[in-house]
Amino acid sequence: MYGAVSSFGYSGTIVHAVLSQRFSWQDELHPLAQQPGRAGEAHLFRSPARGRLVALMADHVVQGRVIFPAAGYLELARAACQASTLYAGSRACHLRRVLFMQPCVVEPAADQHIECEVSGALDSLEIRSGAGAALAERMRACCPHAADAARIYGDFRAVGLEYGRAFQTLAQGWASALSGTAIASLRPRRKACLEGTLLHPADLDGALQASILMERERSSETRLPFSVAEAALSGLHGNMVAMLSRRGASTADVVLSGLGKATRLDHFESRVLKKGAAGKAASAAGKAAPAADWSYACEWAPVASAAADPSQEARVLLVGDRRGTLAAALGRSIARRAESGSASELREAGALDGVVLVAPPRAAAALGSIASALTIVQWQMDLPAAVPVWVCTHLTQPVASVRRSSSEHAGLWGFARACLQEAAGLPLYNLDLDFGCAQSLRGAAELVRSRALASEDGFVHGLRVGPAAENEAALRGGSMHVRRLTLRRSPAALQSIVLTCEPRGSFANLKLEPRGDHSSRDGNEVAPTEVSIAVHAVGLNFRDVLDALGELPSEYLGTLGSDCAGMVEHAGSQVAHIAQRDACFGQAKNCLASHVCCDGRLQVRKPSAVSFEAATTLISTWCTVHVAFVRSRLVGSRRLLVHATAGGVGLAASEYAAWLRLRLFGTAGAPRKHHLLRCCGVRSTASSRQAASCGHSLASQLGGRRLDGVLNSLSADFISTSFALLAPAGRFEEIGKRSVWSVARAAAAVPSAYSVLDMALDVPADPDWYSAEVLQVLARRLEAVVVHGLPLRSFGIEREARDAFRFLSGGANLGKVVITIPVRLGAPSSLAVAFAPLCELLDAHVSDAVRALEELPQVTDAHEVLERAVRHDIARALSGLDPSAIPKWHHRLLHEWCAAIEPPTEPASYEDVLAVSPRLWPEVGVTQRCASQLAAALLGTVAYQELLFPGGSMELTLPVYEDAVNARFYNECVVAAVDSIIASLPAGRFLSVVEVGAGTGGTASSVLPRLRRVCEQYMFTDVSEVFLNQAQRRFAEYAGFMRFELLNIDADSRLQGFASGSFDLAIATNVLHANYAS
């Protein structure tokens, strides 16, 4: 045992001694008998095939493989006998009749081991090699389908099983649904982490969790353990593998193996948790499952049916049309008519191209039509090649264009849907008609003759748009409607939320609740010195963990979250440094919510290059470090100790210390954290788990010198140990929250300066100091890229808030833990803009712009010169070009078009264009590059993409869309319209905008500065991801409200995730003319 003792004498004499004492448990274990134990009456000695054993035998190689030597068996037998009671204290051992049965190949596998068993009577022993990997490898070969642990636990969360970090032990899984087997590897567990158990409950539970791998399809049911027929339990740690084999629908055999031992559960049975019981339990606990932000809904959308051959005929069997509803429309297509569609009628009909079943007009006869449908479908499935079957109902579906609907034929419609689910791909079609409308009946007859149901633009894949097969359609008048999946916001997405923990004491009590006090707050309700913020991210501090656990004094409880970043919604009249729609970051009480109102002095504008998440990693960490370094005034080669250096404050302090050129000493727990510190340049590290070991290690590294400063966040003996290493003139900055010394105790014990730094108390006491001397300094250094965000692990507030608190409390984090909060859009409402005055304004603007251009005749003259220069280059490129050498058909078409252009009578150069009007430099730049390479582009030796975007750069093309005369004209028209709309907005009303075909961002660059303070969402869309990726980098300063999505305007936007009525304003500049449907 090591300990550091420091004595401060009255005359200033300092005595520092390091005491050392060796205990019996520190004796080194034999490398071949590392794990002694018992197996009944016998003594068992086991050594894993790794580490010291492998190092001892590594050079005994036979035919390229390491073989355990015979001498090794003898030495293992001697060590085992010595450790037994018979030979205790003796180093000699007598063996007789030793037999070597077979060679033992030593492979550093996770679960191979060498063991020696000495009988209870001490008259015999046996040495053998064990490897639990054999069965695991055989099962692994039978399980071809791999599953990631993150996806497994995502499925668990979907059914209400929210495992915390400690119980998320599965690392990887494989399964075979056909054979009903599964195998999963668990995260390794060190023996020191067993927490007093021989088999940690989380590991055994992980083996049971792996049963989800055997499910053939994802289920929404929650299953809980019910019974185990027989269990054989053994202590396990290290690397473990779970193997499962299905016995029945809800039973399986489970084996958990590792290090030669195994735990087995026979006939493990689970049962479904009844929803009624779950609902009662939830209501009794006062909890409710958080509602999803978005919900899917189906709507009947009008589409164009795929074109059919009007001359095509079909032989169909018409069933049940007693009133002749469809008979007149089908005409000659009717091969035969039937009353009920019985099996005999179907057989007698002969070869058919389809069967049409018309629902009866009376509800009493609807059941008979379902029986007819069943007979027809059975007949259809027995055919070698199934023929189309059309089920026609009357006004069953609620199509928006026709308000009337009836439920008389709903059963027949639902039966057809059930058949499609049972037999996917069956040509069975539901048609909902208006039997009283001739157009609807004629449309149905055309679909029957076409022998398929398809919409014209139902298939979208990038730029490709084509017909899509449908199974259901509603015909109203001359229009066909099909079901389209759309996204609609649920009511929960429209309200403000807050994360609460009542009562304190457990992370399980964390839950989201509505927060109505901020959801409707407008500018008139914000105090003059306050700002209202839409929160995007919150940095979690250990103080929040203590708050949730109820371990803080009562006066500090109830304020979860203090470090936030978001968008300013409203700013008070006395707040001048930030304004509405500014991205900001800073401190705010109880900010684990979608909206928060706080003191404007505690917020500062966020630099555009820093994300919301990265900004929250620095608010408490960097500010605490900055204040501590200002107080300690350490510079140069002074020695500083920072405890818990791998945490947020520690990493910020390490960078700050490197900037001041300090000699830094750090402490950390896990080896991976020590590795991180070494990568960050912290060469002198010690343990943060044992104070005595930490003191001994630091004293050795100091080499008799003392520390000049300590930044402490640990408790108990680490405080006295740190004081023992601190020089009398040093400074001790305490930032811990538990078991810290009082100032009076420190003053009585040590002569060093001691102060407790708690920003949660210092900031409210003097917010002006914090704003001017701390927060604004951080903002300036972020802007100058002197400071950057810390490593972070983000969690979503709606599903992962508890995981975030557990992760931080477990000390597993490197850097900072951040909780992200999704943007909650306001309730949709119509935009009250008078269209006629807007058109008048645009007409006036266009007239003024045209008049301004007419006053610059050189621009028109320059365009004429540019046209002559282009025609001259085209004629020169085509001269001597053989059309047959052009490989692609569309290039040949372009060649024909160019060949029809007459060369100019007076050639011109591009220098002549710029001499007439320098304003045409964007057009000249791109035209000159492309025209000179026209022949090469036609022959395919140069890609046209390389001509427009050389090296993937937008620099050549971007001025054409921003600075060219035509581009500026159209962009200014859009800006004028947007300005008019903004001027008519009521107070507190924000816009949701979509730009179609945004491309290089020429229009967006003109519009975004105007929308900055009134835009809730700007959707930047295009058909190319290249433009989206470029725009994300270019418009990073608007990241607070910009979104980037693929959208092909040639196809139905509802098929691409854009719901109807989602935007207030749509912008499309020089786009719709290229739409094939325009």
N, C-alpha and C positions, 0 to 999 in steps of 0.2 A: 504494500500500500504506500502511496506517495501523498505527502501533504506539505503545504507551504505555510510557514508561520512567520509573522512579522511583528516585531516589538518596537514601539516608538518610545524611546526614553525621554525623561524630562529635560535632559540637556541636548536633545536632538540626535542622540546616538540611535542608529538603526541597525538592528540585528535581523538577518534574514537566513533562515535555516531550512533545508530540505531534508526531511526524514524519510528513510526507506526501510521497509520491513517486508520480508518474503513469507508467504503463506504456503501451506501444503498444496492448496488447489492450484498454485502456479506451477507445480511440477509438470514438465513436458510429457505428454502422452506418447506412448509407443506408436510409431507411424503405421504398424500393422495391426494394432489393437486399440483403435482410437475411441470406440464406443462400447464400453462394457455394459452388460445387462444380464437379464435372466430369461430363460425359456423353460418355465416350469421349475424343476429341480436342477436343471443344467445351467452352467455358466455360459454366456454368449458374448463373444467379442467380435465386433464388426468394424470394418474400415471402408469408407467409400473409395471407389477407384478414381480418385482425383487428388490433386494437391500433393501432400508429402508422400503418399504411397506411390503415385505415378513418378514423381521425381526420383524416388529411391530405385525404381525398377526400370527407368527409361532406357538405360543402356543395355539391358538384356534383350537383345533382338534376335529372333530366329526367323529366317526367311521373310524378312521385312516387317515382322509383327512383334510387339512387345509381349513376351511370355513370362508369366510369373515363375521364377526359378524354384527348383526343388529346395535349395538352401533357404529361400524365403518361407516355404512351408515350415521348415524346421525351426526357423527363428520365430515365426508366428506361434508355433506350438509351445516354444519355450516361454515366450512372453505371456501367453494365456495361462500356462501352468504357474508361472511366477505370481500372476495376479490372483490366482485362486488361493483358497485358504490352506491347501496342502503345502505349497511351496512359498508361503508368505515370508518375505525377508530373505529368501535364497535366490541366488542368480544361477543356480545349476538346475538341470532338468534331465531326467532319464526317460527315453522313449524306446519302445520295443515294437517289432512287427509293423514298421511304417510302409504303407503301400501308396504309390503314386498312380492314381487311376487314369487321368487324362490331363493334357496340357490346359492351362488356363490363360486365355488371351486377355491382356489388360487393355481395355479401351476406356478412355476418360468419358464414359457416358454419364448421364445425369443420375442414373439409378443403379449402376453396377456396383457391387461391393464384394469384398472378401471377408468371410466370417469363419470363426472357429468356435465350435461348440464342445465344451468339456462336460462330461456326464456328471451327475450329482454325486456319484460314488467315487469320482476322480479316477476311474479305471480305464477310461477310453476318451478319445476326442476325435472330432471330424472337422476337416477344413473343406470348405466348398465356396464356389462362386455363385452369386445370385444376380439376376438382372430382371427387373420387372418390365423392362422395355420389350421383351419378346411378345407377350400378349398384346401390349399396346401397339406394337408395329403391325401385328397381324390384323388387329381391328382397324388400324389406320389405313391399311391397304384396301379394306372393304368399305371405306367411307370417303367417297370421292368429292363430296360437296363441302367446301370450306365456308365458314361463317366467322365474321369479324366480331370481336367482343363488343365494340361500340354498337353494332347493329343488334346484337343479342339483347343488350340492356335497353336499347331503344324500343324493342318489341315488348320488353317487360314493362317499361313505363307506359306504353300504350294501353296495357290492360290493368294498370293501377299498381304494379309492383315496382315501387321506387326504391331501389337499393342504393344505400350510401356508398361512399368510396371504400369503406372497410370491408363491405360485403360484395364488392365487385371484383371477385377473385378469378373469374374466367379470363384467360389470355387469348386463346384461339380454340376453335372447335371444328370438327369434321363430322359429317353424318351421311347416312344412307337411308332415305325414306322407305326404299323397297325392302331392305333387309331388316329395318327397324333397329339399327345399331348407331351408336354415336360415341365419339371420343373427344375429350377436351383437355387441354393443358391449362394448369392453374398457375397463377403468379407465384414465384418462389417465396417461401416464408422461412425466415431465419429462426433458429431455435430460440433466440432471445426475444422474438416477437410472439411467442405462444401465449404470453400473458397468463402464466400459471396453469395452462391446459396442456394436455398431451396431444390432442387433436383440436385445433382451433375450430370453433363452430362455423366461422366464415368459410373455411376450406371444405368442410363436409356439406355445407349449404351450397357451395359452388358446384360440387358434384351433382347435387339434386337439381340445381339450376340448369345443368346441361341437358336435362330431359326435354327442354324446349327444342333442341336440335332434331329430335325424332319426329316432330310434328310435320305432317305433310303439307299443311298450309297454315298461314297465319290466322290465329284465332283471337276473337275479342273477349274470350272468357278468362277469368282469373281462377287459376287452379292452386289449391293449397294441399300440403301433405295430409294424408288420412291415416295410413297404417303401414307397418313394416312387419312381415311375417317372422323374419329372423335377422339378427344383426350381429356381426363379429367386428368389434372395434379395436383398433390399434393406434398407438401414438404415431403421428406422421408430421414431418416438416421437410423443408427443402423443396426440391422440384417434385411436383405431384401430377399424376395423370388420372383423369376420371374416365371410366369406361361404362357404357350403359347398353343394355340389351332389352328390347321390348318383349314383354310376355303377353300383354293383353292391351285393350284399348286404353286403360289407365294405370297399368302396372308395368314395372320394369325391374330388372336386377341392376344394381349399382355397385361398382368396384372403384375404390380410390386407392391408388398405389403410389409408393415412393420410398426410396432407400431400402428396398427389399421387404418392406412391410406392406400390408394391405388392409383396408377396411371394407367390409362387404355388407350390403343391405339386400336381402332377398325379398322379392315380391313387395317392392316399395310401391304404394298406391297413393294416387292423388285424386282429389275430387274437385268439381267446379264449385266455386263460391257463389252461392245464390245471390242474385241481384237484390232481392228483397232484403236479405240480411245485410248486404253491404250498404244498401241505402239507409237502413235503420242505424247501422253503426256510424255512418257518416253524419246523419242528422243528430245522433246523440252526442257526437263529439263537436258539433257545431261547425263542421267543415263542408266545403263544397268543392267539387273538382273544378279546376280553372277552365273556363270556356276557351275554345280555340279562337284565335284572332280572326280566322277566315273560315267560312263555310261554303261548301259547294252546293250549287242549285242548278236545276235544269229548267230551261225555258224553250218554248216552241219558237224557233227562228225561221223566217222566210228565206228560202234558198231557191236557186234555179236547178231544176232537174236535169240530169245528164241527157243530151240530145239523143233521140231515138230515131230509127229509120221509119218514116211514116208509111212506107209500103209494106212493112213487115207484118205478117199475120201470125196468129197462134191458135192452136186448137185447145180450148179450155173446157173444163167441166164446171158448170155453174150450179152451185148447191144452195138451196134454201131461199132463192129469190122468188118468193111467191107472188109478189106484187110487180115483178118485172122492173125493179129499181135499176139494175145494171144491164138488163137484157138489151135495151135499145142502144146503149152506148157501146156494148161489146159487139153487137151485130153479128156479122158472119164468123166472128172468132169463137162463137159458142158451138162446140162439137156435140155437146149433150147437156141436158139439164137433169138434175136429181133433186129429190125432195129432202133426203136426210143425209146423203153421203155415206150410205152403208157400204159394207165390204163388197156385196154383190154388185151394187151400182158402180163402184170404182173398177171392179174387174170387167164389167160389161162395157165400160167407156173406151177400152182399148188404149192405144198410144195417145198420150196427152202432152201438151206443152205447159200445162198449169191447171190448178184447181182454185176456183174462187168461191169462198164461203161468205154468204151475206147474212148478217145477223138479223133475226126477225124483229119486226117493229114492236112487238109486245114483250114486256118484261117477263110474263109468265112462261114464254117459250124460250127464254134465254138459256135455261139449263139444258134443253135439248140441243141447242147449238153447240154447247161445250162438249156434249157427248159426240156430236158429229165431228167436231174438230179433233177429238181424241182418235176417232177411227181413221180420219184422213191422215193425221200425222203418223200413226202406226203403219198405215199403208205406204206413206211416203218414205219412211225409214227402211222398209223392206225392199225398195226398188234398187236395182243396180246403180242407176244414176237418178238421184232425187230430182223431181220436177218442182218448180215453184208452187207454193201454196199461199194464197192471198186471203187474209181474214179481214173482212170489211165491217166496220161498226159505224154507228151514227152518233156524231157529236159527243163522243166519250171524253175527249181531251180538251182542257180549258185553253184554247188558243186565244191570244190577246185580241186578235182582230175580230173574233166572234165571241161575245160574252156568254152566249147560251152554251150549256154543257149538261150532259145527263149521265147518270151512273148505271143505266139499264144494261149496257153491254160491257161494263167494267170487268165482270168476271171472265168473259171471253177474251178480252184484251190481256188480262193477267195470266190466263192459261197459256196463251201463245208465248208470252214472255218466259214463263216457267219452262216451256218446251225448248226455247232457245238456250236457256241456261243448262239444261240437261244434255242437249245435243248441239254444241257450238258448231257453226258453219252450215246449219240446215237452212235451205232457202225457204224460210217461213217469214212472211211479211205482214205487219199490221198496218192497215189503212183506215184512218178515221175520216169519214166522209160526211158531207152534208147531203143527205138523200134528197132534199128538196131543191138542190142547186144543180142545174145541168152542167155548168162548167166543172164542178167538182167531180161529177160522174164521168165526164169525158176525160178529165185528167187521170182518173183511176183506170179507165179503159186503155189509155196510152201506156201507162206503167205496166199493165198486164201483158200487153203486146210486146213490150220491150224485154219481158222475161227477167227483169232485175230492177231493183230500187237503188238508185245512186243519185247523190247530189253533185252538182257541177264542180264545186270548189271545196269539197270536204276534206281533201288531203293536202297537208302543208308540210314540207320538209325543206327548210332553207328557202331557196329561190324556186323550188319545184312546187307547183300547185296542180292538182288533178282531181278527177272524180273520186268519190269515196262511197263504198258500199254502206247502205243504211238498212235497218230492219224495221223501222217505224217511220211513218209519215202521216201528217194530217193535211188534208186538202180542203181549203176554204176558198171558194170562188175559183179564180184562176191561179192561185198561189199554192205552192207546196211548202209545208213547214216541217222541219225536223228538229229533234231534240239536240240542244247544245249545252255542254257543261260550262257554267260560268262561275266566277268567283264573286261572292257577295260578303260584305263585312257583317259579322254578327254584332248585335247590340253591345256585347262586351268590348268590342274593338273601338267603340265610339266613346267610351267613358274613361275617366281618369282612374288609375289604380295606385295602390300603395301596398308595400310589403310590411306586414305587422307580425308581432310575435307575442301573443297573449294566451296564457300566462307565460312569463319568463321561466327559463329553466331547461328547455329542450328545443333542439332545432326542428323537431317534428311539429312544433306549434307555429312555425313560419307559414304564413298563408297570404295570398293576395286578396285584397278587399277593395270595393269601389271607393273612390275618393271624390265625392261630389263638390267639395269646396273649391277645387281648382279647375275642374273640367269646364266650367262656364265663366271663369273669371276674365274680365276684359280690362282694357287700359284704365277705365275709370275707377276700378276697384283696387288697383295697385298703389301702395303708398308712395309718396314722392321720392323716397330714398331706396325703394325696393325694385326688384326686377322679377318677372314671372318667366320661368324657364321650362321648356319642353325637354326633359332629361333623356339623353341618349345612352349614357354609360355612367357607372358609379364604381369607384375604386373601393374595395373592401379593406378595412383595417382590422387589426386584432381587437381593437376597442369594440367594434361591432359584434365580434364573436362573444366577448365578455358581456356585452349588453344583452344579447339574445339568451345567454345562459344565466342571466341574473346575477352576475358576479361583480357588478359595478355598484357603487353607492346609489341609493334610491334617487338622489337628486340628479343623477346623470343618466338614468334609464329612460327608454322611450324615444330615442332619437337614432334609429338605425340609418346609417349612411351619413357621410359628411363630405366626401370628395366626389363632385359630379361634373359632367360636361354635357352641354346641350345647346339648344337654340333659344335665343331671347324672344319670347312672345310679346311681352309688354315691358316697357321701361318707365320708371317714375320720372316726374318732371325734373328732379334734381340729379338724375343720373346722366352724366354727360360722356363718360368714357366708352360706353357701349350703347348700342341702339337696337331697335326692333329688328329681328331676323339675323342678328350677329351670332356667330358661333362663339361660345364662351366656355370657360371652365373656372372652377374655384370651389369654395366651401358653401354648403347649405345644409341646414339641419333637416334630418328626416327626409333625405333626398332619394331613398330607395322607392321611387314613385315615378309615374309618367310625367307629372308636373309638380313643380315646387316653386314657392315664392320665398325670396331671401333678400338680405341686405345687398344692395348693389355694389357696395365697396368690396365685398368678398368675391366678386366675379371680375374676370378680365377677358379681353378678346383673345380667342384661340387662333394661333397661326394656322394658315390654310394647309401647310405641309404636314401638320400633326393631326392624327386621327383622334376622335373622341376618346377611344379606349386608351391610347397612349398618353393623352393629356391627364387622365385620371390616375395614372400610375405615379405621377410626380407631385400631386398637390400636397399630400401629407409627408411623403418620403423626402423629396428634395427640399421642401420648405423646412422640415425639421432639421435636416442635415445642415442647411444653410444657416439657420439660426444658431445651431450648436457650434459650427465652425467660426461664426462671427464672434460668439461669446468666448470661445477658447483661444482665438487669435493664434492658432498654430500655423506656422509656415516653415519652409525650408526642409531640413532633415529631421524634424521632430518626430517622435515615435507616438503613434496613435493606435489604440486597441478598439476595434469595433466588434461587438458581439452580434451573433446571428447575421453574419455578413452576407449570406445567400438570400436573405429576405429583401423586401423592397427598400427599407431604410439602409440596410447594409450595402446593397449594390450601389445606391446613390452615393453613399459615403465613400465607397471605394473609388468611384470616378472623381468625386470632389477632391479626395486626398491625392490622387494621381495628378490632378490639375495643380494642386498646391505643392507637389513634390514632397509629400510626407512619406515617412517609413510606416507602412501599414501592417498591422497584425490583425488577423481575423479568426473568428470561431465559426464552426459549422458542425452539423451532425452527420448526415449520411455521406458515404464516400463520393457519391455523385455531386454533392454540393461542394466538397473540397476540390473536386476536379473543375467545377465551374469557377471557383475562386482562382485557381491557378491559371485558368484560361483568361481571367480578367486581370491578371498581373499581381494577384495577392500571393506572394511566395511564402509568407510566414503564417501558418494556420495551426489551430488547435481544436480540441473537441469542445462542443457546446453541450455535451450530455453529462459529463462528470467534472465537477469543479476541481477536484484534486488533480486529475490527469491534465486538465487545462492549465492549472497553475504551474505544474512541473514542466510541461512542454514549453510554455511561454517563458518561464525563467531560464530554461536552457537556451532558447533562441535569443533572448535578450543578452545573454553572456555577461551578467553582472550589472548591466545598465537598467535604468528604470523607464517607465512609460511617462510621456508628457501629457497624455490625454486619454480618456476612456469615454466611449459612447456606448452606454449599456442599455440592453433591453431584456436581460435575463434576471433571474431572481435567486433568492436563497444564498447559498455559499458562493455563487459567482460574484456577488457584490463584494464580500470580504476578500475573496481571492484577487479581484481586480484592484482593490485598495492596497493590497499587499505589494502589488507590482507597480503602483503609481508613485511617482516622485513627490516629495513634499510640496513642491511648487506646481504640481500638475493640476489638471482640472478634470472633474468627474461630472459628465452630463448624463443624467438619468432620464430615459424615455420609456422605461417599463411601466406596466400598469398593475402588476401584482407583486406583493411582498417586497416593496421597495423601502429603502430607509427614509426616515424623516430627516429634514435639514438639521434639527437639533441633535439627533443621534449621530449623524455624520460629523458634525462640528465637535462633539465630545470625544469621538474616537480617532479622528485623523485630522492632520493639519491641512490637507489638500482642499482646494475649492470644490464645493459640491452644490449642484443645483438640479432641480427637477424640471424638466422641459415637457410641458403638456400643452400642445397647440390647441386642444379643445377648450382649455381655460384661458390661454394667452390671447387667442384671436378675439373672442367676444369682449375681453377686457379692453382691447385697444385695436379696433378694426382699421383705423386710419394707418397705424404703424404697419399692420400686416399687409395692407393694400400697397402702400408706397415702398416699404423696405423689403418685402418678401415676394408677394404674388406678382407684382409688376416686374420685378427683377427676373423672376422665372420666365415670364412671358417674353421679355427682351432677349434672354439667352436662348430660349426656344426658337425665336425668330432668327437669331444669328447662328443657329445650329451648333451652339456651344454645348447645349444639353439636349439629350434625346430620351425617348420613352424607354422604360424598363421592360425586361421580359415579362410577359403576362400570360395568364390562363383565363379565358373568358367563359362565362356561364350565362345562359338566358334566364331572365327573371321569372318567366312563367312556368318553366319546367325544371330548372336546375338551381334555383335559389338555395335550397337546402344542401345540395351537393357542394355549392360554393362555400357555405359556412363550414361544412364538415371538412372540406379539403384544406381550408385555411387553418382550422383548429388542429388538424392532424400534423401540421408542420411539414407537409410534403411539397409545398410550393417553392418554386424558384422565381424570385421576383414578386410580382403583384398578382392578386386575384381581382378580376373585374367582372361586374355583372352588367350585361347589356340589356337595354330596354327598347323594345321596338317602337317605331314612330306610330302614334295613334292618331289617325286622321279624324278630322271633324265630321259631324253628321252631314251627309250630302244634301244640298239644297240648290234650287235653281239659281242661275246667275241672272240677276235683273239688269239686263243691258238692252237699251232701246236700239234696235237694229237700223232703223231709218236714219237717225242722227249719226250713227257710226258710218254708214255708207256715205252720207254727205261730207263728213270729215275726211274720209279717204279720198273722195272725188276731189275735194279742195287740195289735199296734199299732193295727189298725183298731178293735178293741173299746175301747181307751183313747181313741182320737180321737173315736169316736162318743159315748162317755161324757162327754168334755170338752164336746162341742157340746150335749149334752142338758142340761148344767149351765148353759148360756147360753140360756134360753128366749127371750130377746129376739131372737135370731137367727132362730128359727123364726117368731116373730110378725112380724119385719121382712119375711121372705119372703112371708107372706100379704098384708101391706100392699102390697108391691111388685107382687104379682100383680093386686091390685085396681086399682092405678094404671095398669098396662099395659093391662088390659081396658078401663078407662075411656078411655085414649088411642086404642085401636083402634076403639072405637065412635064416638068423635068424628071420627077420620080417615075412616071409611067413610060417615059421614052426608053425604048429598048427592053421593056419588061415583057416577058413571054407569059400570057395569061394561063397557058397550060401548065406552067410551073408553079402556079398558086395551089397549095394542097387542100385548103379548106373551102367549103362551099360558101360560107358567109363572107370569106375574104374575096372570093371571086365576085360575089354580089357587090361588095364595096368597090371592087375594081371597075365593074361596069358603071356604077354610079359616078365614080371619079372620071372615067373616060368620057362621059357625056358632058363634062364641064369644059367650056371653051377656054383656051389660054388667053391672057389679057393682051390687048394690043400694045399697051405700054407697061412693061414689067416694072415692078417696084421691089424694094428691099425693106427689111424690117427696121433698118436705121431710118429710112424715109418715114415710116409710121411714127416713130418716137420724135422725129424732128417736127412733125405736124402737131402732135399732142403727146406729151410724156405721160399723160394720165392712163394711157393704154398699155403701160408696161406689164401688168399681169397677163393680159391676153397675148402680148407679143412673146413673153417668156415661154409659155406652154405651147403656143402655136409653132414657134421656131423649132423647138425640140422635136415635136411630133412630125411636122411636115418634112423635116430633113431625114427622118427615118421611115417614111411611108412605104417605100419599096421593101425594106427589110421586114416591116410589120406584115405586109401582105404575103411575103414569102414564108413567114413564120420563123425567121432567124432571130427576131427580136420580139419579146413579149410586150404587148401594149401596156400591161401593168407596170413594166419597168420604165416605160416612157413617161407615164403619168406620175408614178410613185417610185422614183429611182432609189434603190436600196431600201424600199419600204418607207421612205420619208414622205411627209405631206408638204414639205416646204415649197415645192414647185406648184402644186395644185391649189393649196390653201388660199393664196392671194386672189385666184380667179373667183372664189366664192365669197371673198370679203372685201377686196379692194378694187375689183373690176367695176367699171361704170354701171353695167347692168345689175351686178350683184348688190352694189350699194343702193341702187334705186329700189329694188325689191325689199331688201332688208330694212330700209328706212320706212317703207310702207307698212311693214309688219310692226315695227317699233311704234309708229304713229297709232296703229290700231290698238296695240297693247297699252299704250299710255292712256288712250281714251277709256279703255275698260278699267284700268287701275283707278282713274279719277272718279269713276262711278261706283266704286266698291264702298259698301258701308264699313263703319269702323269695326275692326276685329274680323273681317271676312278675308279669307285667304284663298288663293287660286290653286287648282290642280290642273297642270298643263301637260299635254303630250305633243311632242314634235315628231312628225312622220317623215322618214327619209332624211334624218338630220345630217348624215354624211360626214363631211369634214368639220361641221360645227360652225359654218359661216354665219348662219342665222342665229344660232344659239349665242354666239359671242356678242351679237348686237342686242339680243333680248334679255339675257340673264342679268346684266346690271340693273335693268329697270324692274325686273321681277324679284330681285334679291330680298326685299323686305316684305313682300306680300305673297310669296309663293310657298305653298305647303308641300308641293311635289312637282318636280319637272321631270317628265319621263322622256328621256333621249332615246329614240328608237331608230333602227336601221336594219337592213337585211344582212349586213356584213359585220362580223365580230371585230374585224380589223378597225373599222371606224369607231366601234364602241370602246375598244381598248385604248385607242388614241385619245378619245374624248375623256375617258376617266382620268387620264394623266393631265390632260390640258385644263380641265375644269375642276381640279381638285379643291379649289377654294369654295366651290359651291356644293361640296360633298354632303353638306347637312340636309339638303332637300332634293338633290339630283339622284335619279335612278337611271340605269342603262339596261335596255332589253332589246332582244331581237323581235322585229315585227315586219312581216311581209304584207303590205297593204293590198296586194292582189288577192289575198285570201281572207277568209272570215276571221276577224280579229278575236272573236270569242273562242275560236279553236286554239288560240295562241296565248290564252291567259288574260285577255283584256275584256272585262265585263262591260256590258252596255251601261252608259250613263256614269262612267267612272271619272270623267274629266270635265272641267269647266271650259277649257279652251284647247283647241287643236290647231297646230301650226304646221303648214306644209308649204315649203318654198321651192318652186320649180321641181315638183315631185309628181303630182297627180296627172300631169300630161303624159307621163310614162306608164301609167296604170292601164292595163289592157282593157279594163271595164269602163274606163272613163269616157 
